[in-house]
Amino acid sequence: MLAAWSALGQVERLPAALALAMHHGLTQGEFGEALAHIAFYCGWGWAQKAALAVA
């Protein structure tokens, strides 16, 4: 869901989605990898907005 919300520009939903994902075992490294994929496939702007939304 993190990648989907980021790609769709729904960054206001990311903090709750990230908390849930980390509760289920997502690591910071894996989230960083997801941001890298978002940057390549959806554009740097969406990845940057996603990173700032959860920082």
C-alpha positions in Angstrom: 0.0 0.0 0.0 2.9 2.4 0.7 4.0 2.3 -2.9 0.4 2.7 -4.2 -0.4 5.6 -2.0 2.9 7.3 -2.9 2.4 6.7 -6.6 -1.2 8.1 -6.5 0.0 11.2 -4.5 -2.0 10.2 -1.4 0.8 11.2 0.9 -1.5 12.1 3.8 -2.3 8.4 4.2 1.4 7.3 4.4 2.1 7.8 8.1 -0.7 5.4 9.1 0.2 3.0 6.4 3.9 3.0 7.3 3.1 2.5 11.0 1.0 -0.5 10.1 3.6 -1.9 7.7 6.3 -1.6 10.3 4.1 -3.3 12.8 3.9 -6.2 10.4 7.7 -6.4 9.9 8.7 -3.8 7.3 12.2 -2.5 8.0 13.5 1.0 7.3 15.8 -0.4 4.6 12.9 -2.1 2.8 10.9 1.2 2.9 14.0 3.0 1.5 14.0 0.4 -1.4 10.4 1.1 -2.0 11.1 4.8 -2.2 13.8 4.1 -4.8 11.4 2.1 -6.9 8.8 4.9 -6.7 11.5 7.4 -7.8 12.3 5.4 -10.9 8.8 4.3 -11.9 6.7 7.3 -10.8 9.2 10.1 -10.7 11.4 11.8 -8.2 8.7 14.2 -7.1 6.4 11.6 -5.8 9.2 9.8 -4.0 10.3 13.0 -2.4 6.8 13.8 -1.2 6.4 10.3 0.2 9.7 10.6 2.1 8.8 14.0 3.5 5.4 12.8 4.6 6.8 10.1 6.8 9.8 11.9 8.1 
